[in-house]
Amino acid sequence: MFKSIREEIQGIIERDPAVRGWLEVVVAYPSFWVMRYHRVAHWLWKRRLRVLARWIMQMARWGTGIEIHPGATIGERFFIDHGMGVVIGEMAEIGDDVTLYHGVTLGGVSPSIDSDEQRNVTRHPTLKDRVIVGSGAQILGPVIVGECARIGANAVVTRDVEPRSTMVGIPAKPVQLSRAEQGAIDRFVAYGTPLDVSDPVKADNEALRDQIAMLKARLNAIEFSLQSTEESAPAPVPAGSDPAPRPSKRAGD
Ligand SMILES: CC(C)(COP(=O)(O)OP(=O)(O)OC[C@H]1O[C@@H](n2cnc3c(N)ncnc32)[C@H](O)[C@@H]1OP(=O)(O)O)[C@@H](O)C(=O)NCCC(=O)NCCS
């Protein structure tokens, strides 16, 4: 158990650029505290001490602003940055090294309609290992979010998400990423946003510079050919001299 707690603290330090040491994590990170409560409550839930488990998670919610149902299954090194407003439903399944930001919901599609039929049925999302979910994103229904996928801030996801893809918008759609960005997905980057990819403005400037150089070269070639045409043309006829003979008019014209 202590190994798992140590790894969780280490995971938070690795994934949050704002943290400076383990003591900060222990005293100031709601994610760390809610997970201590959840480990106990989940254990009780599985042993059918359900009201006690729910009461414990309700206490955790008052203290952290994070609502996790004790029935949710959560893997190792889970981290909810900031935390406030996160809701995780009963049937949610979360893999290892998953990161959520504040305001995320892992919920059902319409829990208030035919509630009885939805009991004990998988109605919440499954997040595979190393998924990152941006602030305010809503993942609804029994969808599967593949390994290393990233969900953009405020996206609404209601369908399965391919592993290693990035989804943004409402409804969430995949974003086409460059090869460098795609590579960055395999390692954790804070906020899901890689900083070491090529600068698009710089790339645009370089492309413009290349185009200007090419246009200059073409202009030079055109000027050169115009100059050579002028040089090879016959000398102009001086004023008053006989103009060049005109073609004779044909009869009947
Ligand atoms: C989705 C995300 C991971 C993508 O990051 P990225 O790989 O750097 O992608 P880019 O910024 O290059 O964006 C790619 C495209 O998606 C769009 N986009 C990015 N995030 C978006 C979002 N949340 N909603 C809508 N569109 C988004 C960009 O405008 C861009 O569109 P364009 O190609 O038409 O210009 C990131 O934008 C994000 O939302 N991270 C979560 C951050 C967060 O929750 N922070 C809270 C910290 S407290």
The ligand as a Gaussian input file, in Angstrom:
#p B3LYP/6-31G(d) Opt

LIG

0 1
 C       -6.797000      18.988000     -26.838000
 C       -5.377000      19.416000     -26.488000
 C       -4.725000      18.329000     -25.617000
 C       -4.642000      19.581000     -27.816000
 O       -3.372000      20.136000     -27.619000
 P       -2.309000      20.242000     -28.850000
 O       -1.901000      18.882000     -29.249000
 O       -1.257000      21.197000     -28.457000
 O       -3.199000      20.749000     -30.051000
 P       -3.226000      22.207000     -30.738000
 O       -3.219000      23.265000     -29.691000
 O       -2.175000      22.213000     -31.781000
 O       -4.664000      22.208000     -31.383000
 C       -4.992000      21.482000     -32.554000
 C       -6.305000      22.043000     -33.067000
 O       -7.362000      21.731000     -32.126000
 C       -7.977000      22.935000     -31.639000
 N       -8.215000      22.751000     -30.199000
 C       -7.307000      22.457000     -29.246000
 N       -7.890000      22.298000     -28.064000
 C       -9.213000      22.493000     -28.262000
 C      -10.345000      22.454000     -27.400000
 N      -10.227000      22.172000     -26.113000
 N      -11.556000      22.683000     -27.942000
 C      -11.694000      22.979000     -29.264000
 N      -10.657000      23.019000     -30.142000
 C       -9.429000      22.776000     -29.630000
 C       -6.955000      24.033000     -31.913000
 O       -7.576000      25.281000     -32.062000
 C       -6.336000      23.562000     -33.207000
 O       -7.199000      23.833000     -34.286000
 P       -6.604000      24.323000     -35.719000
 O       -5.746000      23.185000     -36.209000
 O       -7.839000      24.534000     -36.538000
 O       -5.834000      25.556000     -35.426000
 C       -5.355000      20.739000     -25.660000
 O       -5.703000      21.826000     -26.494000
 C       -6.281000      20.729000     -24.448000
 O       -7.492000      21.046000     -24.545000
 N       -5.707000      20.344000     -23.277000
 C       -6.374000      20.353000     -22.009000
 C       -5.811000      21.492000     -21.194000
 C       -6.504000      21.727000     -19.869000
 O       -7.504000      21.142000     -19.534000
 N       -5.914000      22.596000     -19.107000
 C       -6.398000      22.912000     -17.808000
 C       -5.210000      23.203000     -16.964000
 S       -5.661000      23.888000     -15.462000

